[in-house]
Amino acid sequence: MTKAFLKGCFLVAGLLAAQAPIGTSQELEVISYRNDPRLPALKSFFDALNSPATSMAEDFLAAADNHGLDWRLLPSIAILESGGGREFERNNIFGWDSCRTGFPSVRHGIYYVASRLANSNLYKDKRLDEILAVYNPHADYSGRVRWLMSRLDARLAAHSTLD
């Protein structure tokens, strides 16, 4: 057998394997936020601030939950950096990398920033104030993010009492 023939066989086998169904043990767990009180709290937070990110509230929650982040952190940074998606460039609503980095979509940026905040040596295993000091070293930045996070706490409390 020639090398070209063997190469072709491996290519076809690889393509067939790629189309094989994934077993249930390999499927990703999909989390539903329909009954999560954080979802209406986050949506009303974004709505009150005229943020287009309202439609991606579940993505903010999923990104935070998947990476072990405080669920209030990403929305608060997004509001502070871009008005929650009102003014941004290259799908970067977080001002990530001083706005030098672009993302294929805003949704991709949400998951990317969450991953970096959770896993990068710059942020991993740090307290909130330490994370924020690295993210943006301006003296009042941490306090502003914390204030927005407290607004989310208030929204969550208000939505929890409505149930």
Rosetta blueprint (number, residue, H / E / L):
1 M L
2 T L
3 K H
4 A H
5 F H
6 L H
7 K H
8 G H
9 C H
10 F H
11 L H
12 V H
13 A H
14 G H
15 L H
16 L H
17 A H
18 A H
19 Q H
20 A L
21 P L
22 I L
23 G L
24 T H
25 S H
26 Q H
27 E L
28 L L
29 E L
30 V L
31 I L
32 S L
33 Y L
34 R L
35 N L
36 D L
37 P L
38 R H
39 L H
40 P H
41 A H
42 L H
43 K H
44 S H
45 F H
46 F H
47 D H
48 A H
49 L L
50 N L
51 S L
52 P H
53 A H
54 T H
55 S H
56 M H
57 A H
58 E H
59 D H
60 F H
61 L H
62 A H
63 A H
64 A H
65 D H
66 N H
67 H H
68 G L
69 L L
70 D L
71 W L
72 R L
73 L H
74 L H
75 P H
76 S H
77 I H
78 A H
79 I H
80 L H
81 E H
82 S H
83 G L
84 G L
85 G L
86 R L
87 E L
88 F L
89 E E
90 R L
91 N L
92 N E
93 I L
94 F L
95 G L
96 W H
97 D H
98 S H
99 C H
100 R L
101 T L
102 G L
103 F L
104 P L
105 S L
106 V H
107 R H
108 H H
109 G H
110 I H
111 Y H
112 Y H
113 V H
114 A H
115 S H
116 R H
117 L H
118 A H
119 N H
120 S L
121 N L
122 L L
123 Y L
124 K L
125 D L
126 K L
127 R L
128 L H
129 D H
130 E H
131 I H
132 L H
133 A H
134 V H
135 Y H
136 N L
137 P L
138 H L
139 A L
140 D L
141 Y H
142 S H
143 G H
144 R H
145 V H
146 R H
147 W H
148 L H
149 M H
150 S H
151 R H
152 L H
153 D H
154 A H
155 R H
156 L H
157 A H
158 A H
159 H H
160 S H
161 T H
162 L H
163 D L
